[in-house]
Amino acid sequence: MENVRRIKACLNMRLGHSRVSPFKASVTACFFMFLLCPGQLSTQLGTTANIKHIVVGRCYNYITLVNPSLRLDCEEIWRQFEEAVVGQSSCNVTVEHYRYMFYAMSQSWPCDRFLFWSKTRTLMHSYAAVVRHFWTLEDTLAGYMFNDLIWCGQEKDSGFDFSSCPEWSACRNHPVYSLWRLASQNFAEMACGNITVLLNGSIVNAFGRKSMFGSVELDSLNPHRVNYVNIKVVTNLEGPFIETCSEGSIVDLIQILQSRGFRWTCTDKDQTLMILQCIQNPQHSSCQTCANSLSHRKGLTIK
């Protein structure tokens, strides 16, 4: 318990004692709930029940509480979404079907706040929650509205299919995959200034050309708008330690960035990311450095 207190104190010292927005705080809470319940949620067979109420409700919540500066018509966004999906077979919804919906929900972000990720979802959300200036795809209106939902329509039918939807891998023009592909493309095209990419160094092919980042977002980044691509490679505390900035697929990513004229940095020893992992596993030997350094500070009381 004492180590937990020390690590939390270390995190506060590094990140400061600034207030976190309700939205970011809720993401952090979900992160820790996920750690306590490591099993993934079971996938529903068909379209998520009550999908209209969820999507429209999230839209109103977003433009009211998360980003009140937006002046968008949530009902119109839903109509465009419904028009894109219903009446189509479950493997025949392309990126183009969603164009009008994205026109109805366009938004922009200030530079230096874009965080991309691949195979680091749980840690990414925690990182974005505590390093407050970062925004991810899930923080955009599209990401916020459709995150973790499933949907598909039925050919020659005016409604959604609530009994059965194919897996993403079943077809390229899957309605869920197509929406996220366009959302990812738009997010990357907006990116400007210094951007950050968070990758998992405990797996083979931390950077994969078939991932959403590798196949869509990377190709949509504009070297004339992006000053630096800051790569952060993070491994599990207990390993395995497979890829680094100088080993594995990360080298391939750096070569692609260089060939396209991007400037870049890369680190595989980010202190903030390590502290976040230590909150989950404070007894790990790698986590003692921060705790021990705090215990030797004169006059420091950790409560």
Secondary structure, 3 states (H helix, E strand, C coil): CHHHHHHHHHHHHHHCCCCCCHHHHHHHHHHHHHHHCCCCCCCCCCCCCCHHHHHHHHHHHHHHHHCCCCCCCHHHHHHHHHHHHCECCCCCCCHHHHHHHHHCCCCCCCCCCEEEEECCHHHHHHHHHHCCCCECHHHCHHHHHHCCCCCCECECCCCECCCCCCCHHHCCCCHHHHHHHHHHHHHHHHCCEEEEEEEECCCCCCCCCCCHHHHHHHHHCCCCCEEEEEEEEECCCCCCCCCECCECHHHHHHHHHHHCCCEEEEECCCHHHHHHHHHHCCCCHHHHHHHHHHHCCCCCCCC
